[in-house]
Amino acid sequence: MDNTARKRIRAAIVAAAMELFEHRGYDGKTVADIVETADIGTRTFFNYFTSKAEVVFPDADLRVRAAVDAIALGSRETPPRTCCCAP
């Protein structure tokens, strides 16, 4: 599977989860609900995310790494919020 297809599937999972959480709350929804809404299999979900919590904060590890790197560089030119926060 090419990178574009993987990005599309990942985005579809996030969109399905956000729709469910927005309309029905986070606690009342399960991974099974997300995969049903996204029309994917459970294994496909877990190929992209380790839990439903990770869907809420996709790429959080990349954002944290970017913030740590920016702080380590000590650059006043590029504050951490500009390099690691989604627009």
Residue pairs with C-beta under 8 A, 6 or more apart in sequence:
6 48
9 40
9 44
9 48
10 48
10 58
12 38
12 40
13 34
13 38
13 40
13 45
13 48
13 49
13 55
14 55
14 58
15 38
16 34
16 37
16 38
17 29
17 34
17 37
17 38
17 52
17 55
17 56
18 55
19 37
20 29
20 33
20 34
20 37
21 29
21 56
26 52
26 56
29 52
30 52
31 42
31 45
31 46
31 51
31 52
32 42
34 45
34 52
34 55
35 41
35 42
35 44
35 45
38 45
49 55
49 58
54 60
62 84
63 84
63 85
63 86
64 84
66 80
66 83
66 84
67 80
67 83
67 84
69 83
70 78
70 79
70 80
70 83
70 84
71 80
